[in-house]
Amino acid sequence: MRVRTSVRTLRGPLDMAPLIDVVLLLLIFFLLTSTFVFQPGIVVDPPSPGQSKGGASDTRYVITATAGSSPQIFFNDRVTDISKIRVEMARLAKSEPRAVVVIRADRELRHGVVAQLLDCVVQSGLTAVLASRASASP
């Protein structure tokens, strides 16, 4: 025996007002119950355009340090050592007090050597830039 029903499927436009009301209520609920934490960032003081003549391409002073059993240090592609670097930085500070010295260090180089090179440059009153490059993970 077959049961007859009087239920029919409505074929008309879907009313969007209730759906929008529910979405807005959910949005208000999540906004009111969430907490916002202010994360302080690092203060960066970028140089003004008048401080540099042409960017990194006009850098004339580069200290390069390579790792090994005894680290090798180069100043403008000439082999040197820490004591000579100190003398050279003092001379450079007298002739060009606003000079920028780029320090390029090998990844395997001990941190102490890099700290000594950085100390030589900063103690003489010059600006030091530590150059590094991102490398792929091993």
N, C-alpha and C positions, 0 to 999 in steps of 0.2 A: 504494500500500500504506500502510496506516495503522499507526503505531507506538503501541503501548499503553504507557502509563506508569502507575506506581503512586503518583504524587505526588498528594496531596489537600490542599486548603486546610483549615487548622484553624479551627474556629469555636468559640473558647473565650475566656475572659477573658485580657486582656493582663497579663503579669507586670510590675508597676511597680518592683520592687526593683532590677533592673539599671539602669533609667533614673535612678532616684533616686541610686544609687551614682555614676554617671557625672557627674550634675549637681553633686553634693557634691564630687567630686574636682576638677572644673573650678573650682568656687568656691574651694576651698582653694588650688589652684594660683595663681589670680589674686590672691588675698589675700596670699599669701606672696611673689609676685614684684613686686607693685606697691610704689611708694614713696609715703609720705605726707609732704607738705611743709607745715609749719605756716606759714600766711600771717598775719603780724601785722596786726591791723586798726587802725582809728583809735579811740583812747580817747575815749569820750563820757562826760561827766559831766553827767547830766541834773539839772535843778534839783529840789530837794525840794518837796513840795506846799506847804510853809509859806512859800516865798520869793515867791510871786506871789499877788496878791489875786484876779485874775480872768482872767489870760492876756493875749493881745494886744489884746482888746477895750477894756481900760482904758488903753491907751497914749495919752498926751496930747501927746507931743513927737515930731513927724514932720518930717524934712528931706526935701524932694523936689527932685531935680535933673533938669532936662530938657536934651537935647542941642540943638545949633544952632550957628550961627556964633559966638555967645557964649552959654555955658551959663547958664540961668536957675536960680536957687536959691530955694526957698521954705522958710520955717520956719513950721509950723502955718498954711499957706495964705497967708502974707504974703511978698511979694517981699523978698529980702535978698541979701547977698553974703558972701564968705568972712570978711572982717574983722568984720562984724556977727555972724556965726555964732560966731566965737571969743569975742566979748564976751558973747553970749547964753548960751553954754555955761558960761562962767566964773560968770555970775550964777546959772544953774540949778544948778551944782554946789554953790554956797553955800547955796541955799535947799532943794534936794532932792538930797542926795549919792547917793541910791540910785536916781535916776531912770534910766529906759531910754529911749534915743533911737533911733527907727527911721529908717534912711536908705533912701529909695526912689530909685533912679537909673534913668534911661532906658538902654535897651540900647546905643544909639549914643553915649552919653556917654563922653568920654575917661576912661581909667582914672585919670589923674592928679587929676582933679577929685574923683572918688570917694575916692581916697586922702587928699586934703586934708580932705574932710568927715569922714572916719573919724578922721583925726589930730586934728581940732578936738575931737571928742567924747571920744576916749580920753585926750588930754592934759589935759582938764579933770577926769578921774577918773570920768566917767560910763560907763555900759554902752551900747555901740552894737550895733544889730542891722541887718544888711544885708538888706533885703527884696528878693526877686526872685521871679519866677514862671516856670514852665517854659512855653516857647512851642513851637508847632509848627514843624517844619523848613520853610524856605522852598521 
